[in-house]
């Protein structure tokens, strides 16, 4: 199965967060959207949604262990566009 490698970029910190794996880009977006909209005092993505964006970093094939990176991170969604 091919998994997508994704990471959330924090523009204020000028850093990408630890990558995560998702079976589809749609599921990565849903997970990101859920976190962006989780109203909690300890959730910076909810409080500062202008600073965060989701990027695809590559793919991972669990059948042969091959990682195929993208040349540069590919913007998938901005948190501010998913805020409800």
C-alpha positions as CSV (number, residue, x, y, z in Angstrom):
1,X,0.0,0.0,0.0
2,X,1.2,3.5,-0.8
3,X,1.0,5.9,2.0
4,X,1.4,9.7,1.7
5,X,4.0,11.4,3.9
6,X,2.6,14.8,5.1
7,X,3.8,17.5,7.5
8,X,2.3,20.6,9.0
9,X,4.3,23.8,8.4
10,X,4.3,26.5,11.1
11,X,5.2,29.8,9.4
12,X,5.8,31.5,12.8
13,X,8.3,28.9,13.8
14,X,9.6,28.6,10.3
15,X,9.6,24.8,10.7
16,X,7.9,21.7,9.5
17,X,6.4,19.5,12.2
18,X,7.2,15.8,12.5
19,X,5.8,14.0,9.4
20,X,2.9,11.6,9.5
21,X,1.6,9.0,7.2
22,X,-1.9,8.9,5.7
23,X,-3.5,6.3,3.3
24,X,-4.9,9.2,1.1
25,X,-4.5,12.9,0.8
26,X,-8.2,13.2,1.6
27,X,-7.7,11.5,5.0
28,X,-4.7,13.7,5.7
29,X,-6.8,16.8,5.0
30,X,-9.6,15.5,7.2
31,X,-7.2,14.9,10.1
32,X,-5.7,18.4,9.6
33,X,-9.1,20.0,9.4
34,X,-10.3,18.2,12.6
35,X,-7.2,19.6,14.5
36,X,-7.6,23.1,13.1
37,X,-11.2,23.2,14.4
38,X,-10.5,21.6,17.8
39,X,-11.3,24.5,20.2
40,X,-8.9,24.0,23.1
41,X,-6.7,26.4,25.0
42,X,-3.6,24.2,24.2
43,X,-4.2,24.0,20.5
44,X,-2.1,26.6,18.6
45,X,-3.6,25.5,15.2
46,X,-7.0,26.6,16.4
47,X,-5.8,29.9,17.9
48,X,-3.3,30.8,15.1
49,X,-4.7,29.2,12.0
50,X,-3.0,31.8,9.8
51,X,0.3,30.3,10.7
52,X,-0.3,26.6,9.6
53,X,-0.4,24.7,6.4
54,X,-0.5,21.1,5.4
55,X,2.1,19.8,2.9
56,X,2.8,16.5,1.1
57,X,6.4,15.5,1.5
58,X,6.4,12.3,-0.5
59,X,5.1,8.7,-0.5
60,X,6.0,5.5,1.3
61,X,5.4,2.0,-0.2
62,X,4.9,-0.5,2.6
63,X,5.4,-3.4,0.2
64,X,9.0,-2.6,-0.6
65,X,9.9,0.1,1.9
66,X,10.6,2.6,-0.8
67,X,10.3,6.3,0.2
68,X,9.8,8.7,-2.7
69,X,10.2,12.3,-1.7
70,X,8.7,15.2,-3.5
71,X,11.3,17.6,-4.9
72,X,9.9,20.3,-2.6
73,X,7.0,20.2,-0.1
74,X,3.7,20.4,-1.9
75,X,1.1,22.6,-0.4
76,X,-2.2,20.7,0.2
77,X,-4.2,23.1,2.3
78,X,-3.9,26.2,4.5
79,X,-5.4,26.0,8.0
80,X,-7.2,29.3,7.6
81,X,-9.1,27.9,4.6
82,X,-10.4,25.0,6.6
83,X,-11.4,26.9,9.8
84,X,-15.1,26.6,10.4
